[in-house]
């Protein structure tokens, strides 16, 4: 596996926008604006790359935190676990600091890294103007008024650079273009390395923790699935590449669950029809998120189909057995086993004997693979 780090970060940043229920390109718009401001100011190529990646990841600590300070601290901790330079964590930590010292940490002036200030400006701008998806003469007046009201919060050179950009027609035409991905590919020039499995797994592990930490009932769910999938892969003597892909798919199989409200995930009683629908959407969004990463094609199928059943009764695609490969069947069985043995708000984790009894019944109904279940019983 050779995954482009930039494409991986861009793809996974989509999950952060899904989690925040934004319009699903907030991180990309912030990163684009930040990069263009940095270019206007004259930052070096390396500094622009670091800024671009930091801007893509600026909401990585958001989760369910409503306290901006905790959100920034959580972001720093997660970024420090990624295979990137530590300074990116500092940029994320201070991305809500204002020049006048009114931010959550009270940093002001040149105490704030310029990269953090640029992200703060781009983020503040996007939050204010994200609902506007058109570019006309009146918009320029609105932007001018907005800039005037924010002058005390940002370095003058950042404001001047942004004003200069708005006077170049291409910038706002790009910014408010609905087809944004091609614009990023064309306008953002960063020298990006290619990552092998070990580095990709570090990214996947960090995001699995974001997913699982939303509830103390699921705090080890994704890593548990990944370990089970790896164990099955080794038992079946899959080659090393497939073992890595099964492990990564396990870590990221529930990444779409970031769209599900925590109060539904932790609900102690039966779900309503509407709540069940919200839960079931997560596999759809797992596919949508992982599809963003070129090179993740097999991982996407394995991860996103973990709730499909051989008889077509699963979701969201209602695949039948002829549409599901062995790896997808394994992931489905691992997910069922892990979920049943874990405690939930409405029950304690089950004993293995009870789990096997339930899964034997699923085989009888034609939902899961009998041969794979038999192999699972030998090693789990």
Secondary structure, 3 states (H helix, E strand, C coil): CCEEHHHHHHHHHHHHHHHCCCCCCHHHHHHHHHHHHHHHHCCCHHHHHHHHHHHHCCCCCCCCCCCHHHHHHHHHHHHHCCCCCCHHHHHHHCCCCCCCCCCCCCCCHHHCCHHHHHHHHHHHHHHHHCCCCCCCHHHHHHHHHHHHHCHHHCCHHHHHHHHHHHCCHHHHHHHCCCCCHHHHHHHCCCCCCEECHHHHHHHHHHHHHHHHCCCCCCCCHHHHHHHHHHHHHHHCCCCHHHHHHHHHHHHHCCHHHHHCCHHHHCCCCCCCHHHHHHHHHHHHHHHHHHCCCCCCHHHHHHHHCCCCCCECCCCCCCCEHHHCCHHHHHHHHHHHHHHHHCCECCECCCCHHHHHHHHHHHHHCCCCCHHHHHHHHHHC
